[in-house]
Amino acid sequence: MRFNSIQFILISFVFLTSCDSNSSKSSSSNSEKNLINESLILPDSSSVLFPLLKKRYETIEAALSLPIPIILFQSNDSSLVKAQSLALKDKRFIENLVDKKTREAYRNEIFNIYKARPQEVSTANQNGSVYKIEMYNYALNLTTTAFVDITSNTVISVNTLPQSQPDIPTYLKDLAIQIAINHEDVIKALGYKPGEQEALMSNTKTALNNTKCERSMHLCVAPTFTVKDKALWVIVDLTDYNVVGIRWTNTGTEQKTPVRISEKKLKFDKIMECYCKAVSNLEKNDWNLNYVITTSDGLRISEVKYKDKLIINNAKIVDWHVSYSNTDGFGYSDAVGCPEFSQAAVVAVSDPKISDIIENGNTIGFALEQYFSSEQWPLPCNYNYMQRFEFYNDGRFRVAGASLGRGCGNNGTYRPVFRISMAGNENTFSQFSKNNWATWPKEQWHLQSEQDTYTPEGYLYKIENKQQQGYYIEPNRGQFKDGSRGDFAYMYITTQHLDKDEGDNDLGSIGPCCNTDYHQGPEKFIEPTPENINSTGIVIWYVPQMKNDDTKGKEYCWAESYLEHGVYKTHVYPCMAGPLFVPIKK
């Protein structure tokens, strides 16, 4: 009976906090103490949330009064405690804890401390004693990371990344769930009080227009509850600790759970030991490369060589942005990565797969694939992503990725953020326009559209060095015979900086989930002052846009279960995206 009570609000949208047009601006001009007094209001003492939020507020107030105002990471692991202590002694790490003018404290919190992954540190530091510390500044929406060596008692590096948010710790995810399941509007919308275990995607960051969560200026997540063919999103603001909105989406026809999910035969131990904690090498045909599954940036390839020549420094997919509205601006910023010791919402569920690429009966190359899946996929509000790197015998390569559905709605747009660091320090980048190649003098971006002109071969961009050696770049327009419908991608070009972290290591969420313009994250490395990219190291950021569809006969970015011989199986309708790189031949 509880399902019937929601029918009259299936398309409704409820704002639970009134915000004006300035509500999404950074609160850096206000002290966090004022925010505690004015915005962080405790519920009635009879509420289930009262003791939880009271304890949280007391923790915040205590931290704000400290000489070093940080909510510290709590652990019984002496190595983690020592790593944190080393970071706190470094002036660079604690540089942004207070307002520079008023000296009033910002709210800062150590979210994560873990042993650095192989791809995050140099070979010289891969001794097992290097740890990564991630700190979030709520007022400035700023992430600060440090790498420390607890054996030599040294801080290896410190980096800050504005307008970014690290993966949230488990206790904040649990708090978000409690805020959601105990909110009266959520209970009213569902027709009952949901249990903790019903909440999906609770640690995945989100945004919502016309609230403080818009453009991710506040730390927000979206515990989601499914009811038949609908999903109720609960947008929880973990900066102010309240529910700012709820939203229903259609998830398509209700699915049954395939038997294979309940068996949960996931080889997490092997994946962690063989592919997360160690870098693997692949040598095949004329190609040689390393690969590793990262904490939150999916499968990362590096040191890619063709015929002993370095081609790619590293390449990966940083984020999966998933938007379910062009107006309300809500959705997810999915992190994909290792199945354990990470906050990735969608995790690796199999070993990396290497397979031959066959055309007309001939082997013309090979592919390296990795799948990431939510535990209960293909049920609603569960996701499945695939990364695919293609390497051809003639020197071509493709960096690609796909969504395999099903997601939290049938009107979603997927925008994966590809990052490709090209080899070489004397590169230039050009775009084909009006039958000529035009060089980009400075960092900039371009949106692939129907108005673009291409070479007869289908090339839109090229990257080359002074000797005119390099690659043409062919964006996906549906010509790759993989069922794709074109990328309509944003292309960003930035300067390669080895002296500061702009993505060579694992990145937190660098952009909002749901912007429909060029603000997808990479622009933060361009604005406000674009740098020269003429004859320098270059990083390519490529953000395709794929719209899902559950229309019968036209499915795309979708998955559904079906009965075969009395058991449920899954039919997948992938949407593949990614550009092809073709060697320039003189």
C-alpha positions as CSV (number, residue, x, y, z in Angstrom):
1,M,0.0,0.0,0.0
2,R,2.9,2.4,0.7
3,F,3.6,2.6,-3.1
4,N,0.2,4.2,-3.8
5,S,0.8,7.1,-1.6
6,I,3.5,8.6,-3.9
7,Q,1.6,8.6,-7.2
8,F,0.4,12.1,-6.9
9,I,3.9,13.6,-6.5
10,L,5.9,11.5,-9.0
11,I,6.9,14.6,-11.0
12,S,7.0,17.0,-8.0
13,F,10.0,18.9,-6.9
14,V,10.3,20.2,-3.3
15,F,12.6,22.9,-2.1
16,L,13.2,22.6,1.6
17,T,15.5,25.6,1.9
18,S,14.8,29.0,0.4
19,C,17.9,30.4,-1.3
20,D,18.3,33.5,-3.4
21,S,20.5,33.9,-6.5
22,N,23.6,34.6,-4.3
23,S,23.2,31.5,-2.2
24,S,25.7,29.5,-4.3
25,K,28.5,31.9,-3.7
26,S,31.4,31.0,-1.5
27,S,31.0,31.8,2.1
28,S,34.6,32.6,2.5
29,S,33.8,36.2,3.7
30,N,32.0,34.8,6.7
31,S,33.7,33.2,9.7
32,E,32.7,29.6,10.3
33,K,31.8,30.5,13.9
34,N,29.1,32.8,12.5
35,L,27.9,30.0,10.2
36,I,27.6,27.7,13.3
37,N,25.5,30.2,15.1
38,E,23.3,31.3,12.2
39,S,22.9,28.3,9.9
40,L,23.6,25.1,11.8
41,I,20.4,24.9,13.7
42,L,19.9,21.9,16.0
43,P,16.6,20.0,15.5
44,D,14.1,19.7,18.4
45,S,15.6,17.7,21.3
46,S,13.0,15.0,20.7
47,S,14.4,14.3,17.2
48,V,16.4,11.2,16.4
49,L,19.0,13.6,14.8
50,F,19.4,15.7,17.9
51,P,22.3,13.7,19.5
52,L,24.0,13.1,16.2
53,L,24.0,16.8,15.1
54,K,24.7,18.0,18.6
55,K,27.9,15.9,18.7
56,R,28.8,17.0,15.2
57,Y,28.4,20.7,16.1
58,E,30.4,20.3,19.3
59,T,33.2,18.7,17.2
60,I,33.2,21.7,14.8
61,E,33.1,24.3,17.6
62,A,36.0,22.6,19.4
63,A,38.1,22.5,16.2
64,L,37.4,26.2,15.4
65,S,38.9,27.2,18.8
66,L,42.1,25.3,18.3
67,P,45.4,27.0,17.4
68,I,45.4,24.8,14.3
69,P,41.6,24.7,13.5
70,I,41.2,21.3,11.9
71,I,38.8,18.4,12.6
72,L,41.4,15.7,12.8
73,F,41.3,12.2,11.4
74,Q,40.6,9.7,14.2
75,S,42.3,6.4,14.0
76,N,44.0,3.7,16.2
77,D,46.5,3.1,13.4
78,S,49.8,4.7,14.6
79,S,51.0,5.1,11.0
80,L,48.0,7.2,10.0
81,V,48.3,9.3,13.1
82,K,52.0,9.9,12.4
83,A,51.2,10.8,8.8
84,Q,48.7,13.4,9.9
85,S,51.1,14.8,12.4
86,L,53.8,15.3,9.8
87,A,51.4,17.1,7.5
88,L,50.2,19.4,10.2
89,K,53.8,20.6,10.8
90,D,54.1,21.8,7.2
91,K,53.3,25.4,6.7
92,R,52.1,24.8,3.2
93,F,49.5,22.3,4.4
94,I,48.0,24.7,7.0
95,E,48.3,27.8,4.9
96,N,44.6,28.2,4.3
97,L,43.1,27.5,7.7
98,V,42.0,31.0,8.5
99,D,40.8,34.2,6.8
100,K,43.9,36.1,5.9
101,K,42.3,39.5,6.9
102,T,40.3,38.7,10.0
103,R,42.3,35.7,11.2
104,E,39.0,33.9,12.0
105,A,39.0,30.2,11.5
106,Y,37.6,28.3,8.5
107,R,36.0,24.9,9.0
108,N,38.7,22.4,7.9
109,E,38.5,18.6,8.2
110,I,40.9,15.8,7.4
111,F,38.7,13.5,5.3
112,N,41.1,10.6,4.3
113,I,44.5,9.2,5.1
114,Y,45.8,6.2,3.2
115,K,49.0,4.6,2.0
116,A,49.9,6.1,-1.3
117,R,49.1,4.1,-4.4
118,P,51.9,3.2,-6.8
119,Q,50.7,5.6,-9.4
120,E,50.7,8.5,-6.9
121,V,54.3,8.6,-6.0
122,S,57.6,8.3,-7.8
123,T,59.6,5.1,-8.0
124,A,62.0,6.5,-5.5
125,N,59.2,6.9,-2.9
126,Q,57.5,3.5,-3.5
127,N,58.9,2.1,-0.2
128,G,55.5,1.5,1.5
129,S,56.0,4.3,4.0
130,V,54.4,7.1,1.9
131,Y,50.9,8.3,2.9
132,K,48.4,10.7,1.3
133,I,46.4,13.1,3.5
134,E,43.3,14.9,2.1
135,M,41.9,17.9,3.8
136,Y,38.7,19.8,2.9
137,N,38.1,23.5,3.6
138,Y,34.3,24.0,3.7
139,A,34.4,27.8,3.5
140,L,36.7,28.0,0.5
141,N,35.5,24.7,-1.1
142,L,39.2,23.8,-1.3
143,T,41.0,20.5,-1.2
144,T,44.6,20.3,0.2
145,T,46.6,17.1,-0.2
146,A,50.0,16.1,1.2
147,F,52.3,13.2,0.6
148,V,54.4,12.3,3.6
149,D,57.1,9.7,4.3
150,I,56.6,8.4,7.9
151,T,60.0,6.6,7.8
152,S,62.1,9.6,6.9
153,N,59.7,12.0,8.7
154,T,59.5,14.2,5.6
155,V,56.7,15.9,3.7
156,I,57.3,15.1,0.0
157,S,54.7,17.5,-1.5
158,V,51.7,19.6,-0.8
159,N,49.1,20.7,-3.3
160,T,45.9,22.7,-3.2
161,L,43.0,22.4,-5.7
162,P,40.3,25.1,-5.5
163,Q,36.6,24.3,-6.1
164,S,37.1,20.6,-5.5
165,Q,36.0,18.1,-2.9
166,P,37.7,14.9,-1.8
167,D,35.8,11.7,-1.3
168,I,33.8,11.9,1.9
169,P,34.6,9.6,4.9
170,T,32.3,6.9,6.0
171,Y,31.0,8.8,9.1
172,L,29.8,11.7,6.9
173,K,28.1,9.3,4.6
174,D,26.3,7.7,7.5
175,L,25.3,11.1,8.8
176,A,23.8,12.0,5.4
177,I,21.8,8.9,5.5
178,Q,20.4,9.7,8.9
179,I,19.5,13.2,7.9
180,A,17.7,11.8,4.8
181,I,15.7,8.9,6.3
182,N,14.5,11.0,9.3
183,H,13.3,14.0,7.3
184,E,9.6,14.4,7.4
185,D,9.3,15.4,3.7
186,V,11.2,12.2,2.7
187,I,9.0,10.1,4.9
188,K,5.9,11.8,3.4
189,A,7.1,11.4,-0.1
190,L,7.9,7.7,0.3
191,G,4.8,7.0,2.4
192,Y,7.0,5.3,5.1
193,K,10.3,5.8,6.9
194,P,13.1,4.1,4.9
195,G,15.8,2.1,6.5
196,E,19.5,2.8,6.4
197,Q,20.2,-0.1,4.0
198,E,17.7,1.3,1.4
199,A,19.9,4.4,0.7
200,L,21.9,4.1,-2.5
201,M,24.7,6.4,-3.8
202,S,25.0,8.0,-0.4
203,N,28.7,9.0,-0.7
204,T,28.4,10.3,-4.2
205,K,28.7,14.1,-4.5
206,T,25.8,16.0,-6.2
207,A,24.5,19.5,-7.0
208,L,21.1,21.2,-7.2
209,N,20.4,24.5,-8.8
210,N,18.9,27.4,-6.8
211,T,20.4,26.0,-3.5
212,K,23.8,26.2,-1.9
213,C,24.6,22.9,-3.5
214,E,24.5,24.6,-7.0
215,R,27.9,24.3,-8.7
216,S,29.1,22.3,-5.7
217,M,29.9,25.3,-3.6
218,H,28.7,23.3,-0.6
219,L,29.6,19.7,0.1
220,C,26.4,17.8,-0.9
221,V,25.5,14.2,-1.4
222,A,22.3,12.5,-2.6
223,P,21.1,9.4,-0.7
224,T,18.6,7.8,-3.2
225,F,15.6,5.5,-2.6
226,T,14.0,3.4,-5.3
227,V,10.3,2.5,-5.3
228,K,9.2,0.4,-8.3
229,D,10.1,2.4,-11.4
230,K,10.9,5.7,-9.6
231,A,13.8,7.0,-7.6
232,L,13.6,9.6,-4.9
233,W,16.7,11.8,-4.6
234,V,17.4,13.4,-1.3
235,I,19.9,16.3,-1.6
236,V,21.7,16.5,1.7
237,D,23.9,19.5,2.4
238,L,26.9,18.3,4.5
239,T,28.1,21.9,5.0
240,D,24.9,23.0,6.8
241,Y,23.6,19.5,7.6
242,N,20.1,19.8,6.2
243,V,18.0,18.5,3.3
244,V,17.8,21.2,0.6
245,G,15.6,19.4,-1.8
246,I,14.0,16.2,-3.0
247,R,13.4,15.1,-6.5
248,W,11.7,12.1,-8.3
249,T,13.1,10.6,-11.5
250,N,11.9,7.8,-13.7
251,T,14.1,4.7,-13.7
252,G,12.2,2.7,-16.3
253,T,10.3,-0.5,-15.9
254,E,11.0,-2.2,-12.6
255,Q,13.8,-4.8,-12.8
256,K,14.3,-8.1,-11.1
257,T,17.6,-8.9,-9.5
258,P,19.6,-11.5,-11.5
259,V,20.8,-14.4,-9.4
260,R,24.4,-13.5,-10.0
261,I,24.2,-10.4,-7.9
262,S,23.1,-12.2,-4.7
263,E,26.1,-14.5,-5.1
264,K,28.5,-11.6,-5.0
265,K,31.4,-13.5,-6.6
266,L,33.6,-10.4,-6.8
267,K,37.3,-11.1,-6.7
268,F,38.1,-8.0,-4.6
269,D,41.2,-9.5,-2.9
270,K,42.8,-10.3,-6.2
271,I,41.9,-6.9,-7.8
272,M,43.4,-5.1,-4.8
273,E,46.6,-7.0,-4.6
274,C,47.3,-7.4,-8.3
275,Y,45.9,-4.2,-9.9
276,C,45.4,-1.6,-7.2
277,K,48.5,-2.0,-5.0
278,A,50.8,-2.9,-7.9
279,V,51.5,-1.5,-11.3
280,S,51.2,-4.0,-14.2
281,N,53.2,-3.9,-17.4
282,L,51.8,-4.8,-20.8
283,E,54.0,-5.5,-23.8
284,K,52.2,-6.5,-27.0
285,N,52.9,-6.1,-30.7
286,D,55.0,-2.8,-30.8
287,W,53.4,-1.3,-27.7
288,N,54.6,-1.2,-24.2
289,L,52.7,0.4,-21.3
290,N,52.0,0.3,-17.5
291,Y,48.5,0.2,-16.0
292,V,47.0,0.4,-12.5
293,I,43.5,0.8,-11.0
294,T,43.4,4.0,-9.0
295,T,41.6,5.1,-5.9
296,S,39.1,7.3,-7.7
297,D,40.3,7.9,-11.3
298,G,39.5,4.5,-12.8
299,L,42.1,2.6,-14.8
300,R,45.2,4.7,-15.5
301,I,47.7,3.9,-18.2
302,S,51.2,5.4,-18.2
303,E,54.6,5.4,-19.8
304,V,52.9,4.3,-23.1
305,K,55.5,3.6,-25.8
306,Y,55.1,2.7,-29.5
307,K,58.2,1.2,-31.1
308,D,60.2,2.3,-28.0
309,K,59.1,6.0,-28.4
310,L,57.2,7.5,-25.5
311,I,53.7,8.6,-26.7
312,I,51.6,9.2,-23.6
313,N,52.7,10.1,-20.1
314,N,49.4,8.9,-18.6
315,A,45.7,8.8,-19.4
316,K,42.6,8.1,-17.4
317,I,39.0,9.1,-16.7
318,V,38.9,11.5,-13.7
319,D,35.1,11.7,-13.1
320,W,31.8,10.6,-14.5
321,H,29.4,13.5,-14.3
322,V,25.7,12.4,-14.6
323,S,23.0,15.0,-14.9
324,Y,19.3,14.3,-14.8
325,S,18.0,17.8,-15.5
326,N,19.0,20.7,-17.7
327,T,17.1,23.2,-15.4
328,D,17.1,21.9,-11.9
329,G,20.8,20.9,-12.1
330,F,20.9,17.7,-10.1
331,G,22.8,14.4,-10.5
332,Y,25.9,12.7,-9.4
333,S,29.7,13.1,-9.7
334,D,30.7,9.4,-9.8
335,A,34.2,8.3,-8.7
336,V,35.3,4.9,-10.0
337,G,38.2,3.0,-8.7
338,C,39.5,0.2,-6.4
339,P,36.9,-1.9,-4.6
340,E,38.4,-1.3,-1.1
341,F,40.1,1.5,0.8
342,S,38.6,4.1,-1.4
343,Q,35.3,6.1,-1.4
344,A,34.6,5.3,-5.1
345,A,30.9,4.8,-5.6
346,V,31.3,2.5,-8.5
347,V,34.1,0.0,-8.1
348,A,36.2,-2.4,-10.1
349,V,34.5,-5.8,-10.3
350,S,36.8,-7.8,-12.5
351,D,40.4,-8.1,-13.6
352,P,41.6,-5.8,-16.5
353,K,40.9,-7.6,-19.8
354,I,43.2,-7.7,-22.8
355,S,41.7,-8.8,-26.1
356,D,42.6,-8.6,-29.8
357,I,40.9,-6.2,-32.2
358,I,39.8,-8.1,-35.2
359,E,38.8,-6.6,-38.5
360,N,37.9,-8.6,-41.6
361,G,39.4,-11.7,-40.0
362,N,42.7,-10.0,-39.3
363,T,44.2,-8.9,-36.0
364,I,44.9,-5.1,-36.3
365,G,45.5,-4.3,-32.6
366,F,44.5,-5.0,-29.1
367,A,42.4,-3.4,-26.3
368,L,42.7,-3.0,-22.6
369,E,39.4,-2.9,-20.8
370,Q,38.2,-2.4,-17.2
371,Y,34.7,-2.6,-15.8
372,F,33.4,-0.8,-12.8
373,S,30.0,-1.6,-11.3
374,S,27.6,-0.8,-8.5
375,E,26.9,-3.9,-6.4
376,Q,23.3,-4.3,-7.4
377,W,23.5,-3.3,-11.1
378,P,21.3,-3.4,-13.2
379,L,18.8,-2.4,-10.6
380,P,17.7,1.3,-10.7
381,C,20.2,3.8,-9.2
382,N,23.1,1.4,-9.9
383,Y,25.8,2.2,-12.4
384,N,28.2,0.3,-14.7
385,Y,31.1,1.9,-16.5
386,M,33.7,0.6,-18.8
387,Q,37.1,2.0,-19.8
388,R,38.7,0.9,-23.0
389,F,42.1,1.7,-24.4
390,E,42.7,0.6,-28.0
391,F,46.2,0.2,-29.5
392,Y,46.6,-0.5,-33.2
393,N,49.5,-2.1,-35.1
394,D,49.8,1.0,-37.3
395,G,50.4,3.3,-34.3
396,R,46.9,4.6,-33.8
397,F,45.3,4.6,-30.4
398,R,41.9,5.4,-28.9
399,V,41.1,6.5,-25.3
400,A,37.4,5.5,-24.7
401,G,34.8,4.9,-22.1
402,A,31.2,3.8,-21.9
403,S,28.2,3.8,-19.6
404,L,26.3,0.6,-19.5
405,G,23.3,2.0,-17.7
406,R,21.1,1.8,-15.8
407,G,21.4,4.7,-13.5
408,C,18.8,6.7,-11.6
409,G,16.7,7.9,-14.5
410,N,15.8,7.6,-18.1
411,N,16.7,11.2,-18.9
412,G,20.3,11.3,-17.9
413,T,23.3,12.9,-19.6
414,Y,26.7,11.3,-19.0
415,R,29.8,13.5,-19.2
416,P,33.0,11.5,-18.4
417,V,36.1,13.7,-17.9
418,F,39.0,12.2,-19.9
419,R,42.6,13.4,-19.1
420,I,45.4,12.6,-21.5
421,S,48.9,13.8,-20.8
422,M,50.8,13.7,-24.0
423,A,54.6,13.0,-24.1
424,G,57.0,15.8,-25.2
425,N,57.8,19.3,-24.0
426,E,57.6,21.1,-27.4
427,N,54.1,20.4,-28.5
428,T,51.6,22.7,-30.2
429,F,47.9,22.2,-30.6
430,S,45.8,23.1,-33.7
431,Q,42.2,23.0,-34.9
432,F,41.0,22.5,-38.4
433,S,38.7,25.3,-39.5
434,K,37.8,26.7,-42.9
435,N,40.1,24.3,-44.7
436,N,43.1,25.4,-42.7
437,W,44.9,24.4,-39.5
438,A,44.8,27.2,-36.8
439,T,47.2,26.9,-33.9
440,W,45.9,27.6,-30.4
441,P,48.3,30.1,-28.9
442,K,46.9,29.8,-25.3
443,E,45.0,27.4,-23.1
444,Q,41.4,27.3,-24.2
445,W,38.4,25.1,-24.8
446,H,36.1,24.2,-27.8
447,L,32.7,22.5,-28.0
448,Q,32.4,20.0,-30.9
449,S,29.3,20.8,-32.8
450,E,27.6,20.4,-36.2
451,Q,29.1,23.6,-37.3
452,D,32.6,22.2,-37.1
453,T,34.5,21.4,-40.3
454,Y,36.7,18.4,-40.6
455,T,39.5,17.2,-42.8
456,P,38.5,14.6,-45.5
457,E,39.7,11.9,-43.1
458,G,37.5,13.2,-40.2
459,Y,40.2,15.0,-38.2
460,L,39.3,18.1,-36.1
461,Y,42.5,18.6,-34.0
462,K,46.1,17.8,-34.1
463,I,49.0,17.9,-31.7
464,E,52.6,18.0,-33.0
465,N,56.2,18.9,-32.0
466,K,58.7,21.1,-33.9
467,Q,59.6,18.2,-36.2
468,Q,55.9,17.9,-37.2
469,Q,55.7,14.6,-35.4
470,G,52.5,13.9,-33.5
471,Y,48.9,12.9,-33.9
472,Y,45.7,13.9,-35.6
473,I,42.7,13.7,-33.3
474,E,39.4,12.3,-34.7
475,P,36.5,13.0,-32.3
476,N,33.7,10.4,-32.2
477,R,30.8,11.3,-34.5
478,G,29.3,7.7,-34.6
479,Q,31.8,6.5,-37.2
480,F,33.6,3.9,-35.1
481,K,31.1,1.1,-35.6
482,D,30.6,0.6,-31.8
483,G,27.0,1.8,-31.7
484,S,27.9,5.2,-30.5
485,R,26.0,8.3,-31.6
486,G,28.7,11.0,-31.3
487,D,30.4,12.7,-28.5
488,F,29.6,16.4,-28.9
489,A,32.6,16.8,-26.6
490,Y,34.2,19.7,-24.9
491,M,38.0,19.8,-25.7
492,Y,40.2,21.6,-23.2
493,I,44.0,22.1,-23.6
494,T,46.2,23.0,-20.7
495,T,49.9,23.3,-20.0
496,Q,51.6,20.3,-18.4
497,H,52.8,21.3,-14.9
498,L,55.0,18.8,-13.2
499,D,55.7,21.2,-10.2
500,K,52.0,21.1,-9.1
501,D,49.3,18.5,-9.1
502,E,46.8,19.1,-11.9
503,G,45.8,15.5,-12.3
504,D,48.9,13.4,-12.6
505,N,47.9,12.0,-9.2
506,D,44.3,10.9,-8.2
507,L,41.9,13.8,-8.3
508,G,38.8,14.4,-6.2
509,S,35.7,15.6,-8.0
510,I,37.0,18.6,-10.0
511,G,33.7,19.8,-11.4
512,P,30.0,19.8,-10.7
513,C,27.9,16.9,-11.9
514,C,25.3,18.9,-13.7
515,N,26.5,22.0,-15.6
516,T,25.4,22.0,-19.2
517,D,28.0,24.5,-20.3
518,Y,31.8,24.4,-20.4
519,H,32.2,24.4,-16.6
520,Q,32.9,20.7,-16.4
521,G,36.1,21.0,-14.2
522,P,39.1,21.3,-16.5
523,E,38.4,25.0,-17.0
524,K,39.7,25.6,-13.5
525,F,43.2,24.9,-14.9
526,I,42.7,27.5,-17.6
527,E,40.9,30.4,-15.9
528,P,41.3,33.2,-15.1
529,T,44.6,33.7,-17.0
530,P,45.2,31.2,-19.8
531,E,48.9,30.2,-20.3
532,N,50.9,29.9,-23.4
533,I,50.7,26.4,-25.1
534,N,53.0,27.1,-28.0
535,S,55.9,24.6,-27.9
536,T,55.3,23.2,-24.4
537,G,54.0,20.1,-22.6
538,I,50.3,19.7,-23.2
539,V,47.4,17.9,-21.4
540,I,44.3,17.1,-23.3
541,W,40.9,17.1,-21.4
542,Y,38.1,15.6,-23.4
543,V,34.5,15.7,-22.0
544,P,31.9,13.9,-24.2
545,Q,28.1,14.2,-23.7
546,M,25.9,11.1,-24.0
547,K,22.1,11.2,-23.5
548,N,20.6,8.0,-22.3
549,D,17.4,6.5,-23.8
550,D,15.1,3.7,-22.7
551,T,12.8,3.9,-25.7
552,K,12.2,0.4,-27.1
553,G,14.4,-0.2,-30.1
554,K,16.4,2.9,-29.4
555,E,18.0,2.1,-26.0
556,Y,21.3,3.9,-25.3
557,C,23.3,4.2,-22.1
558,W,20.9,1.6,-20.7
559,A,20.5,-1.8,-19.3
560,E,17.6,-4.1,-18.5
561,S,17.0,-7.6,-17.2
562,Y,15.1,-10.3,-19.2
563,L,14.1,-13.9,-18.7
564,E,15.9,-16.6,-20.6
565,H,15.3,-20.3,-19.8
566,G,13.7,-19.3,-16.6
567,V,16.5,-17.1,-15.2
568,Y,17.2,-13.4,-15.4
569,K,20.0,-12.1,-17.6
570,T,21.0,-8.5,-18.4
571,H,20.9,-6.8,-21.8
572,V,23.3,-3.9,-22.1
573,Y,23.0,-0.9,-24.5
574,P,26.3,0.8,-24.0
575,C,27.1,4.4,-25.1
576,M,30.8,4.5,-26.1
577,A,32.7,7.8,-26.3
578,G,36.3,8.8,-26.9
579,P,38.6,10.2,-29.6
580,L,40.9,8.3,-32.0
581,F,44.6,9.5,-32.3
582,V,46.1,8.9,-35.7
583,P,49.9,9.4,-36.4
584,I,50.9,12.3,-38.5
585,K,52.7,11.0,-41.6
586,K,55.0,13.4,-43.5
